[in-house]
Amino acid sequence: MTTLVTGGGGFLGQAVVALLATRGARVRTFSRRRYPALAAWGADQRLGDVRDAEAVADACRGVECVLHIAALPGIAVRAEPYYATNLQGTRHVLAACRAQGVPRLVHCSSPSVTFAGQDQQGVDESAPLGLAWLARNRAYYSHSKALAEREVLAANGPDLRTCALRPHLIWGPRDGHLAPRLIDRARRGRLRRIGAGANRIDITYVDNAAEAHLLAADALAAADSPAAGKAYFLSQGEPVLCWRWIDQVLALADLPPVRRSLSAAAAWRIGHALEGAYRVLRRAGEPPMTRFLAAQLAQSHWFDITAARRDLGYAPRVGTEEGMRRLAAWLAELPRP
């Protein structure tokens, strides 16, 4: 069996490829450049972009299962790149699976597809997509992922069994986004606690998220799979206090806890103003604050993972404490400024 991992060179993608390699599986990856780690694991690296339908179709040829992880994350104010990559790119993957006769597709989605500006506490998969709120508040990443997830699940059928996974805040060694950004902003004195600091959130260690993708692929092998056509929340199974956990990450880099704060309302207003300024001035990159980010940092969002445990056999094998030890060891190897 050959498994294709789109975005195989990314943080989660590499963890998935490494796990597949330990199984002795034949792995093909689809990324925009080559990665030495993928070569070391014996992956057949195909180069291309999910926005290129022909390249995606070629990558899917002769494949038994696609793990679609490639995506454009972030909070930039330009909408087009998010929809081109996350929505149209997913459409290209779906079309290629149909054209090449790929029987299984696991789509990496996000819990934020259900966010609608309110606390989420113990939410399960019955929660509707937050399309209206996300669109109104220009949360382009989450809105594009919600639309893509909806199309993936609607495509489920006898010839192509699909499911979607929603890992929340993936972290761990080799992370190029979450922990390094927190540490960088803290070092530059630009990190502020948003809100009262009592909000609880879910987190997901990267190896747990990777294993969930393989479990989902295995589950979809059965013609009567209970996972077919469904979405699943993933996490450590134990929410943490958001700002206490951020302080713990900073401590791993010998940085003090976050002392300065902004009210949720003030952060929302600043985010709104910055979104407008970045659009008017056509500034590249991401604003330091947006309305979506303000809401996420001030509110609780943790989820019920009962369905993933039941249908996929998912269990977060690497606990949070062990994950933090591994993150600390990796951070200690990085050069300090």
N, C-alpha and C positions, 0 to 999 in steps of 0.2 A: 504494500500500500504506500502510495506517495501522498503526503500531506503538504499542502501549500499554506504558508504563513505570510500574509501580506503585512508589510511593516515589520518584517522579521529582524531588521537592524535596530529597532527601537528598544526602549527599556523593557516593556512587557514582552515584545516580540522575541528578544534574545532569551528571555527566561523560558518562553514556550519552546523555542528551538532547542535549548539546552536540555529540557526535560524530554522532548521527543528523541533527542540523540541518545539519552540514557536508556530509552526503550529499544534502541536499535532500529527506529523507524527511518524510512526514506523521507527526507525533508527537502522541500523546495521553498525558497524565500523569494519575495518580490519587494524590492526596495529601490530607492533612487541611486544608491551607490553600494559599493562592496564593503564588507566588514570582515576584518581578520578573524574575529571570534566565530562568525558563521562558517568561515572556511575551516577553522580548527574543528568544528563539530561535524564537518562533512556535508554541509548543506549545499545544494545546487542553487547557486545565487542567480536569479534572473533580475535584470535591471529594468526599471521603468517606473511609471507614475500611474496611480489608479485613475487619474483623469484621462489617460490614454486607453480607450476601449480596446484597441487592437493588441496592445501590450498585455493588458489584463487577460484577454482571451487566449493569447499564446501561453501565458503563465499557467492557465488553468487546464491546458491540454494534458490528458493522461493522469489527472489527479482524482483521488478518491474522496478527499475531504479538504475544504478550505476553512482556515481559521482567519477571519478577516479582522485584522487589528489595526491596519493603517488608518490614520486619521490626522486631522489638523486640530490640535488643541489650542486653548488660549482664550483671551478676552479682547482681542483687537476689534476695532470699530468698523473695519471693512467687511461687509457681509460676503461678497462674492467668493473669496478663497475658501470659506467654510463650506458653502453649498457645493462648490465645484469638487472639493475633495471628499467631504463627508457624505453628501447626498448623491451627487452624480457619480462619484467614485464607487459608492456602494451599488448603484444601479448597474455600473459596468461589471462589477463582480457578479451580481445576480444574472445578468445577461450571459456572461461567460460560463457560469455554472450550468445554465440551461443549454447553451449551445454545445458545450463540451461533455454534457451528460454527467456532471459531478453530482453525486447523490446526497452529499451532506455539506451544510454551511453553518458554521458557528460565527456569529457576529458579535464583536466587542462593542457594547453600547456604554451607557453611563447612567447612574442613578439620577443625575440632574435632568434627565428627560422628563421626569415627573415633577420637577420643582415648579411651584406656582407662587413663590413669595412668602410662604408660611412655614412654620416649624413642621418638620416631619419626624415623628417619633414612633418607632415600631411599625412603619409603613410596610405593607406587603405589595405583591404584584397586582392587586386589584385597583391600586391607585391609577387614575387616568394620566395620560401624557399632559404635561403643562404647556401645550402648544401656544395658547393665547397669551399667557403671561410671558413666556419666553420671547415670543415675537414682539410683543408690546415693549419689552424692556431691552430689546436688541441683544439678547443672549444668543449670539449666532452659533457658537459651538454647540450648545445644548439643543437649540431649536433644530439645527441641521442633523444632529444625531437622533433626535426624536423622530423626525421625518424618515430618516434612513431605517431606524429600527422598525417603524410601522410597515415599511415596504418589505423588509426582510421577513417579518412574521407573516405578512399577507401572502408571501410567495411560497409558504410551506405547502407541500403536497406530496403525492406518492412518488414523484420523480425527483424531488428535491426537498429533503427534510431540513428545516431551519430552526434555529433558536438564537436568542440574544442573551448576553451576559452583561450585568451591570456592576462591575467592581467599583467600590467607592474609595477614592484617594489612595491610589497604589503608591507604595513607598518601599524602600529597601536599598541595598547596595547597588551601585551603578545608576542610580536615579539621576537624571540630568535636569530635572525640573523642580519637584516639590521641595525636598530638603535643601538643595543648593540655593534655590531662590530665597527661601526663608533665611538661610544663613547670610547670604549676600545682603539682603535688605537690612537685616539686623546689624551687620557690620557697618553699613553706611548710615545707620541711625534713621532708617525710613520705615521701620516696622512699628505699627500701632495696633493695640488691641481694639477690636471693634465690638461695641456693645458691652454688656455687663460681664462677659467672660464666663458665664455659667452654661453656655450651650454645649450639648453633647453631639459628637459626630462619629461616624463609622470610618475606619481605615482598613486597608487590605494590604497585607504583605505580598510582595511581588510573586514569590514562589507559590503562594496560595492561589493567586489569580491565575497563574500559568497552569497549575494543576486543574483548575476548574475548566479551562478550555479543553483539556484532554478528556476530562470526565464527560463534558458535554458532547464531544465528538464521539466518544464511545457510546453514550446513551442514544445518540441519533442513529446508530447502526441498526437498531431494531426497527422493523417496519411499523410496529405499534408503540413506538417510543412515547412515553408520557411527556418528554421534553419538546417534542416537535411542535412548532408554532408558538412557543412560549418564551417569555423573558424571565430572567432570574437575577435578584439582587445577590451580591457577594460582599463579604466583609470578614473581619476577624471574629464576628459573632459577639463582640463585647464593645459597645461604644465607649469612647474616651471623652474627657472634657477637652474641648478643642484647644483652648489656650494653655492649659496645663501640658498637653502633649506637645504643642509648639515650643513651650519653654524647655521641655525635655530634649527635643531635637537640638535646640540652641545650646543646651548644656553639653551635648556631645562635641560641640565645636568650641567649648570653653567660653561661651558667650552668656551674659546675664539674661535673666528673664525679661520679657517685655514689660516695661514700666508705664509707658505713655499710652493713652487710649483716646478713642473718639466714640461718641455716641453713635448708635446705629443710624439715627436720623441725619446726623452731620455727615457720616460716611456716604449715605445715600445721595445727599445733595452734592457733595464733592464729586462723587462718581458721575452723576448726571452732568455736571458742568464739564468735567474732563472729557466725557464722551463727545459732547458738543464741540469742545475746543479741538479735539483730535480730528474730528470730521471736517470742520471748517478749515483748519490749517493743513489738512491732508497729511497729518503726521504719520510716519510709519511706526510700527511696533504697538505695544499695548499700553494703555493708560495705567498709572499706578493704582487707580481705583475705578470701578464701574458700579452701576446699580446692582447688577447681578452679584459681583464679588462682595459688595457690602452686605447684601442679604445673606449670602452663604457664610460669611465670617461671623455674623451676629446671631444666626439662628441654628437650631438643632436640626440635624438630618441624619437619622440612623434608621436601619431597616431590618425587617424580619427575614431571615434567610432560611426559614423552615422549608420552603419549596425546593431550594437548591440542595439542602440536605436530603430531602425525600426522593426527588426525581433524579438527581445527579450523583448522589453519594458524596456530596461535597462536605468536607470538614477542614477547617483552617489548621493544618498540621503544624505550621510554624506559628507559635504563639506570639503575642505582642512583645513580651519581655525578651524572648529569644531573638525576635526580629530586630529589636532595638540594640541588642548586643552585636548582631551582625552589621547593622548600620554603623555603630560606633567604630568597629574594627575597620570598615571601609573608609570612613571619614578620616580616621587616624593616618591612613596611608596617603591621603591627598596633601599636596603642598599647601602650606598656610601662607596667607599674604603677609 
